[in-house]
Amino acid sequence: MKNDPIVAEVRAIRDELAAQCGYDIKEIFRKLREQQAKSGLKYVRYPARRVNPTEDVR
């Protein structure tokens, strides 16, 4: 498989962020939400969608 430089860059940034947060998922999300708040951009949040247990989920 060919190495994609964009994928490699995203993975490097992801690993750097995780290392800064001590690989603590709660801290990673706290930091990301803080960055969103500082950005001044409007973010859209959709409510969770319930899946009917009889539905075929593929």
PEBEL-V84114 format. One record per backbone hydrogen bond with DSSP energy under -0.5 kcal/mol. NH is the residue of the N-H (numbers start at 1). CO is the residue of the C=O. Records with the same first field share a line. If there is no record, write none. Layout:
NH=CO ; CO
//
This chain:
5=3
8=4
9=5
10=6
11=7
12=8
13=9
14=10
15=11
16=12
17=13
18=14
19=15
20=16
21=17
22=19
23=18
24=21
25=23
28=24
29=25
30=26
31=27
32=28
33=29
34=30
35=31
36=32
37=33
38=34
39=35
40=36 ; 37
43=41
50=48
52=50
55=52
57=55
58=56
//
